[in-house]
């Protein structure tokens, strides 16, 4: 999700085209595409027959007017062909069938991960917490596909997958917090019209940066008179002020280190690096959460006025909960950056833990570096996911022959992070926070439910950070009951651990069935 979390960096290709002023209408850069196929999946012993549609829908930059004359230079002409794969249960009337829009994050990631690892009709088999052997990879029936309760639409962000962007200022038109929300809201609106799904129960399911998109989209869709039944967040990050990045570059902002501490403790517990190893994880985490929000918080708030004796006491407690040496904790001023934690926890073995999933480890690239230089989990599974999808989409879905599928694009550093929350007169110059968007959407649609899911071994979007965010959502107490929480003994990509995928499927199915308003 951050620059360390963009799984694959590929060259960004932006097509530029111009139309002459004496043309009646500018020629379209893109046209929608569609390839249809059929298949079946077995879930819980029941065979589900479906129709699959792989294709693109065209969305335009905000402010575009399809009826503007060709000579109108103020009419933005940038557009995006957004790639998607939709699965419709055959024989199920649209009004009686929920539809769920799923997407990964990045920013700059396609949705290959949720598609091939979590909820599509097939999934790729990977090692649970070690490097998956190279090809050939095994693609199997997905026993935990969500097709048992909902039609599914896996949507790739503009410029990723088989999608492309074009036109003047195309990158500026689509690569930003608000631009991205506009593109996805437009896509959903166009999809509902194309496939006559306006009266279906509707859901969003976003992962990682996709949770920021999923939290901001309900309000954008409500402005289009589209109410959602529910929103599902996997490994959420809705307030970027909570990321535990380099404390030397952002002094006085201490909250990120507080909400990340339970995930560090869970990781140390998993790798048996604690001075006294507790038998059970959850009671241990409750103890760490209490320390983090009491003694640790007060110590960090004291800043440079914290006495040496108290600093040593807190460092000792941190050692007890993270396994990091007291000398290192004092040197880091009691503040643990996630990349440094990855590097230091298993430093004596010259191993680096994962970022997305700290159960994974890999050889340290540079033993003298301050922070981890890569994510062992990403390198362990990326080839399997990308290779499997490239095979599946061409041989089974019959789409993408002679085209390049972009699993990710390098837009993290150039992304426009300004966001205009409800009530603000302009985009704010600050790290984005979409909690106000979700809060207003829940107030406008008080029957919409929210489901939060997180992994204990994720230090890119720590599970307690997600809990903290939602407990600071500015909504009345009665709406707090619309939010449910589920946590798993896995990492950021909850579904890479098969027992967690099984439990996730069970929880999501229950969530949809309890909110679809079907008799």
C-alpha positions in Angstrom: 0.0 0.0 0.0 2.9 2.4 0.6 5.9 2.5 -1.7 7.1 -0.7 0.0 3.7 -2.2 -0.6 3.2 -1.7 -4.3 3.7 -5.2 -5.4 4.9 -4.7 -8.9 6.3 -1.6 -10.6 5.7 -1.4 -14.3 6.1 1.4 -16.8 3.1 3.8 -17.0 1.9 4.3 -20.6 -0.3 7.3 -21.2 -1.7 7.7 -24.7 -2.2 11.2 -25.9 -4.5 12.1 -28.8 -5.8 15.4 -30.2 -8.9 16.3 -32.2 -8.9 19.0 -34.8 -11.0 22.1 -34.0 -13.1 21.7 -37.1 -14.3 18.1 -36.2 -18.0 18.0 -35.2 -17.2 15.5 -32.4 -13.9 14.3 -31.0 -13.1 10.7 -31.9 -13.4 8.4 -28.9 -10.1 7.1 -27.5 -11.8 3.9 -26.2 -14.9 1.8 -26.8 -16.3 -0.6 -24.3 -15.3 -4.2 -24.8 -17.0 -7.4 -23.7 -16.2 -11.1 -23.9 -18.7 -13.6 -22.5 -18.1 -17.2 -21.3 -19.7 -19.7 -18.9 -18.4 -21.8 -16.1 -19.3 -23.3 -12.7 -17.9 -23.4 -9.2 -18.6 -25.7 -6.3 -19.1 -24.0 -2.9 -20.1 -26.0 0.2 -20.8 -28.9 -2.0 -23.2 -27.0 -4.3 -22.5 -26.4 -7.9 -23.1 -22.9 -9.1 -23.4 -22.2 -12.8 -22.4 -18.7 -13.9 -21.9 -16.4 -16.8 -18.6 -14.5 -16.8 -18.1 -11.2 -18.6 -14.5 -9.8 -19.1 -14.4 -6.4 -20.6 -13.9 -2.6 -20.2 -16.2 0.3 -19.4 -15.2 3.8 -20.4 -15.2 6.6 -17.7 -14.3 10.2 -18.2 -12.6 12.9 -16.1 -14.7 14.8 -13.6 -16.6 17.6 -15.3 -16.8 15.9 -18.7 -19.9 16.8 -20.8 -20.8 14.3 -23.5 -22.9 17.0 -25.3 -20.3 19.7 -25.3 -19.2 20.8 -28.8 -15.8 19.7 -30.1 -14.5 23.3 -29.9 -15.1 23.5 -26.2 -11.6 23.5 -24.8 -12.8 23.6 -21.2 -14.5 20.2 -21.6 -12.0 17.6 -20.1 -11.4 14.9 -22.7 -9.3 12.5 -20.6 -10.8 9.1 -20.3 -10.1 5.6 -18.9 -11.1 2.2 -20.1 -11.5 0.3 -16.8 -11.1 -3.5 -17.0 -13.4 -5.7 -15.0 -14.5 -9.3 -14.7 -18.1 -9.9 -13.7 -19.7 -13.2 -12.6 -23.4 -13.6 -12.8 -25.2 -16.7 -11.4 -27.2 -18.2 -14.2 -31.0 -18.4 -13.7 -31.0 -15.9 -10.8 -33.2 -12.8 -11.4 -31.2 -9.5 -10.9 -33.7 -8.1 -8.3 -33.2 -11.3 -6.2 -29.4 -11.4 -6.4 -26.9 -9.1 -4.6 -24.0 -7.7 -6.6 -20.6 -7.0 -4.9 -18.0 -4.7 -6.4 -14.5 -5.8 -5.3 -11.2 -4.0 -5.7 -7.6 -3.9 -4.3 -5.7 -0.8 -3.5 -2.1 0.4 -4.0 -2.7 3.1 -5.0 -1.8 1.7 -8.4 -2.8 -2.0 -7.9 -5.0 -4.1 -10.0 -7.5 -6.5 -8.4 -5.7 -9.7 -9.3 -5.2 -10.5 -5.6 -8.8 -10.6 -4.5 -9.7 -12.3 -7.8 -7.2 -15.1 -7.7 -6.8 -15.5 -3.9 -10.1 -14.8 -2.2 -13.5 -14.7 -3.9 -13.3 -15.6 -7.6 -14.5 -19.0 -8.9 -10.9 -20.3 -9.0 -7.9 -19.5 -6.9 -4.2 -20.1 -7.1 -2.5 -22.4 -4.6 0.4 -20.7 -2.7 2.5 -21.7 0.3 1.0 -20.5 3.5 3.9 -18.5 5.0 7.0 -19.3 2.8 8.1 -18.6 -0.7 5.9 -20.4 -3.3 7.9 -22.5 -5.7 8.2 -21.2 -9.3 5.8 -22.3 -12.1 3.9 -24.3 -13.0 1.3 -23.0 -10.5 -1.9 -24.9 -9.5 -5.3 -23.2 -10.2 -8.1 -24.9 -8.4 -11.9 -24.6 -7.8 -12.4 -22.0 -5.1 -14.4 -23.6 -2.3 -14.7 -20.1 -0.7 -16.0 -18.1 -3.7 -18.7 -15.5 -2.8 -20.8 -16.7 -5.7 -22.9 -18.6 -3.3 -24.4 -15.4 -2.0 -23.7 -12.6 -4.6 -22.8 -11.8 -8.1 -19.2 -10.5 -8.3 -17.5 -7.7 -10.2 -13.7 -7.5 -9.9 -12.7 -4.0 -10.9 -9.2 -2.9 -11.8 -8.2 0.7 -11.1 -7.7 3.0 -14.1 -4.5 2.2 -16.0 -4.1 -1.2 -14.3 -4.9 -4.7 -15.6 -6.1 -4.4 -19.2 -7.3 -0.9 -18.6 -5.7 2.2 -20.1 -6.0 5.9 -19.8 -5.7 8.5 -22.5 -6.1 12.2 -23.3 -4.6 15.5 -22.2 -3.9 15.4 -18.4 -5.0 11.8 -18.1 -2.7 11.0 -15.2 -3.9 14.1 -13.3 -7.5 13.2 -14.1 -7.4 9.7 -12.6 -4.5 9.4 -10.2 -5.5 11.0 -7.0 -7.8 10.3 -4.0 -10.8 12.2 -5.2 -10.2 11.5 -8.9 -10.1 7.7 -8.1 -13.4 7.9 -6.2 -15.0 9.7 -9.1 -13.8 7.0 -11.6 -15.1 4.1 -9.5 -18.4 5.8 -8.8 -18.9 6.5 -12.5 -17.9 2.9 -13.3 -20.5 1.5 -10.8 -23.2 3.7 -12.2 -22.5 2.7 -15.8 -22.3 -1.0 -14.8 -25.7 -0.9 -13.1 -27.2 0.6 -16.2 -25.4 -1.8 -18.7 -26.4 -4.9 -16.8 -29.8 -3.7 -15.4 -28.7 -4.1 -11.7 -30.1 -0.9 -10.3 -32.6 -2.8 -8.1 -30.1 -5.4 -6.8 -28.8 -5.3 -3.2 -25.4 -3.6 -3.6 -22.1 -4.0 -1.8 -18.5 -2.8 -1.9 -15.5 -4.9 -0.8 -12.2 -3.1 -0.7 -8.7 -4.1 0.5 -5.8 -1.9 1.7 -5.9 1.4 -0.2 -9.2 0.0 -1.6 -10.7 0.5 1.9 -10.1 4.3 1.5 -11.9 4.1 -1.8 -14.7 1.9 -0.3 -15.2 4.3 2.6 -15.4 7.4 0.3 -17.5 5.8 -2.4 -20.8 5.4 -0.4 -21.2 9.2 -0.2 -20.2 9.7 -3.8 -22.8 7.1 -4.9 -25.5 8.6 -2.6 -25.0 11.8 -4.7 -26.0 9.6 -7.6 -29.1 8.3 -5.7 -27.5 4.9 -5.1 -27.8 3.5 -1.6 -25.6 0.6 -0.6 -26.6 -2.3 1.6 -23.1 -2.8 3.0 -19.4 -2.0 2.8 -16.7 -4.6 3.6 -13.2 -3.4 4.5 -10.2 -5.7 4.5 -7.1 -4.4 6.2 -8.4 -0.8 6.4 -6.5 2.5 6.3 -8.9 5.4 6.3 -6.7 8.0 8.1 -3.1 8.2 6.7 -1.9 10.1 9.8 -1.9 6.7 11.5 0.9 5.2 9.4 4.0 4.3 11.5 6.6 5.8 9.1 10.0 7.3 9.9 9.5 9.2 13.3 12.5 11.4 12.5 10.7 12.9 9.6 7.4 13.6 11.4 8.3 14.4 15.1 5.5 15.1 17.6 3.1 12.7 15.7 3.1 9.7 18.1 -0.3 8.0 17.6 1.0 5.8 14.8 3.4 4.0 17.1 0.7 3.5 19.7 -1.8 1.8 17.3 1.0 -0.3 15.6 2.3 -1.8 18.9 -0.2 -4.7 19.1 0.8 -5.8 15.6 4.5 -5.7 16.5 3.7 -7.8 19.6 1.7 -10.3 17.6 4.6 -10.7 15.3 7.1 -11.2 18.1 4.7 -13.8 19.6 4.4 -15.6 16.3 8.2 -15.8 15.8 8.8 -16.7 19.5 11.0 -13.6 20.2 9.3 -12.6 23.5 11.4 -12.9 26.7 8.4 -14.8 28.2 6.3 -16.5 25.5 2.6 -16.4 26.3 0.7 -19.5 25.3 -2.3 -17.7 23.8 -2.2 -14.7 21.4 -5.5 -12.9 22.2 -5.1 -12.4 26.0 -1.6 -11.2 25.3 -2.8 -8.7 22.8 -5.4 -7.3 25.2 -2.6 -6.7 27.7 -0.5 -4.9 25.0 -3.4 -2.8 23.9 -3.9 -1.6 27.5 -0.2 -0.7 27.9 -0.2 1.0 24.5 -3.1 3.3 25.3 -2.0 4.1 28.9 1.6 4.0 30.0 3.1 4.1 26.5 0.9 6.9 25.4 1.7 9.0 28.4 5.4 8.4 28.0 5.4 9.5 24.3 3.3 12.6 25.1 6.0 13.7 27.5 8.5 14.0 24.7 11.9 15.2 25.7 10.7 15.9 29.3 10.4 12.1 30.0 12.9 11.3 32.7 15.7 8.9 32.0 14.4 6.5 34.6 11.0 6.4 33.1 12.4 6.1 29.6 14.3 3.0 30.7 11.1 1.5 32.3 9.1 2.0 29.1 11.9 0.5 27.0 11.9 -2.5 29.3 8.1 -2.9 28.8 8.5 -2.5 25.0 11.2 -5.2 25.1 8.8 -7.5 27.0 6.1 -6.9 24.3 8.2 -6.8 21.1 11.4 -8.7 21.8 13.5 -5.8 20.4 16.6 -5.1 22.5 16.3 -2.4 25.1 19.4 -0.6 23.7 17.7 -0.4 20.3 14.5 0.9 21.8 16.3 3.6 23.6 18.2 4.5 20.5 15.0 4.8 18.6 13.5 7.1 21.2 10.8 4.4 22.0 9.2 4.9 18.6 9.3 1.9 16.2 9.0 2.4 12.5 7.4 -0.6 10.8 10.3 -1.0 8.3 12.8 -1.0 11.2 10.8 -3.6 13.0 10.8 -5.9 10.0 14.6 -5.6 9.9 15.4 -5.8 13.6 13.2 -8.5 15.0 15.2 -11.4 13.4 18.4 -9.4 12.8 20.6 -12.0 14.5 19.5 -14.5 11.8 19.8 -11.9 9.0 16.2 -12.4 8.2 13.6 -9.8 7.4 9.9 -10.2 8.2 7.1 -9.4 5.7 5.3 -6.1 5.7 1.9 -7.2 4.6 2.2 -10.5 6.5 4.9 -10.8 9.1 4.6 -14.6 9.2 6.7 -14.5 6.0 10.5 -14.1 6.2 13.3 -13.7 3.7 17.0 -13.1 3.7 18.0 -9.5 4.7 19.3 -7.8 1.6 21.6 -5.4 3.5 22.4 -6.3 7.1 23.7 -2.7 7.7 20.4 -1.0 6.5 18.2 0.7 9.0 14.9 -0.6 7.5 13.7 -3.5 5.4 14.4 -3.1 1.7 11.6 -5.3 0.5 8.6 -7.3 1.5 9.2 -11.0 1.7 5.5 -11.8 1.5 5.1 -9.9 -1.8 8.0 -11.6 -3.4 6.8 -15.0 -2.1 3.4 -15.0 -3.8 3.3 -12.3 -6.6 4.6 -14.5 -9.4 1.9 -17.1 -8.6 -1.0 -14.7 -8.6 0.1 -12.8 -11.7 1.0 -15.9 -13.7 -2.1 -17.8 -12.7 -4.4 -14.8 -13.7 -2.6 -14.3 -17.1 -3.2 -18.0 -17.8 -6.8 -18.0 -16.6 -8.0 -14.8 -18.3 -6.7 -15.9 -21.7 -7.6 -19.6 -21.7 -10.8 -19.6 -19.7 -12.2 -16.0 -20.0 -10.8 -15.7 -23.6 -9.8 -12.0 -23.0 -6.5 -10.2 -23.5 -4.8 -12.1 -26.3 -1.7 -10.1 -27.4 -2.3 -7.5 -24.6 -0.3 -6.8 -21.5 -2.0 -7.2 -18.1 -0.6 -4.6 -15.7 -0.8 -6.0 -12.1 0.4 -2.6 -10.8 1.6 0.8 -12.0 4.1 3.1 -10.2 1.9 6.0 -9.2 2.5 6.0 -5.4 4.9 8.9 -5.5 2.9 11.0 -8.0 -0.5 10.3 -6.5 -2.6 13.4 -5.7 -3.3 12.8 -1.9 -5.4 15.9 -1.5 -8.9 15.1 -0.5 -12.0 17.3 -0.1 -14.1 15.8 2.7 -17.8 16.8 3.1 -18.0 20.3 4.6 -14.7 21.5 3.2 -14.7 24.1 0.5 -11.6 22.8 -1.3 -9.2 19.8 -1.2 -7.1 19.9 1.9 -3.3 20.0 2.0 -2.9 17.1 4.5 -2.7 13.4 4.6 -6.0 12.0 3.4 -8.7 11.0 5.9 -12.0 9.6 4.6 -13.6 9.0 8.0 -15.8 12.1 7.5 -17.0 10.7 4.1 -18.0 7.4 5.6 -19.7 9.1 8.6 -21.9 11.4 6.5 -22.8 8.4 4.2 -23.9 6.4 7.3 -26.0 9.3 8.5 -27.6 9.8 5.1 -28.2 6.0 4.8 -28.6 4.8 8.4 -29.4 1.3 7.3 -26.1 0.7 5.6 -23.8 -1.7 7.5 -20.0 -1.8 7.6 -17.8 -4.8 8.2 -14.2 -4.4 9.3 -11.7 -7.3 8.8 -8.0 -7.3 9.8 -5.0 -9.6 10.3 -3.0 -9.7 13.5 0.3 -10.1 11.5 -0.1 -7.1 9.3 2.2 -4.1 10.0 1.3 -2.2 6.8 -2.3 -1.5 8.1 -2.2 -2.7 11.7 -5.4 -4.2 13.0 -5.7 -2.0 16.0 -5.3 1.1 13.8 -8.4 0.0 12.0 -10.3 -0.5 15.3 -9.1 2.9 16.5 -10.2 4.6 13.3 -13.7 3.2 13.4 -14.1 4.1 17.1 -13.4 7.7 16.2 -15.9 7.8 13.4 -18.1 10.9 14.0 -21.4 9.2 14.1 -24.1 8.9 16.8 -24.0 5.9 19.2 -26.9 4.1 17.6 -25.0 4.0 14.2 -22.0 2.4 15.9 -24.1 -0.8 16.1 -24.0 -0.8 12.2 -20.3 -1.8 12.4 -18.9 -5.3 13.0 -15.3 -6.4 13.5 -13.5 -9.6 12.6 -9.8 -10.4 13.1 -7.8 -13.3 11.9 -4.4 -15.0 12.6 -3.0 -14.0 9.3 -1.7 -10.8 7.6 -2.8 -8.1 5.3 -4.0 -10.4 2.6 -6.2 -12.4 5.0 -7.0 -15.0 2.4 -3.5 -16.4 1.8 -4.0 -18.4 5.0 -6.6 -21.1 4.1 -8.2 -21.4 7.6 -8.5 -17.6 7.6 -10.1 -17.6 4.1 -12.6 -20.2 5.3 -13.5 -18.0 8.3 -13.6 -14.8 6.1 -15.9 -16.4 3.7 -18.2 -17.5 6.5 -18.3 -14.0 8.0 -18.9 -12.2 4.6 -21.7 -14.6 3.7 -23.4 -14.0 7.0 -22.9 -10.2 6.6 -24.5 -10.2 3.1 -27.4 -12.5 4.1 -28.2 -10.3 7.1 -28.3 -7.1 5.0 -29.6 -8.0 1.5 -33.3 -7.3 2.4 -34.4 -10.4 0.5 -37.3 -12.4 1.8 
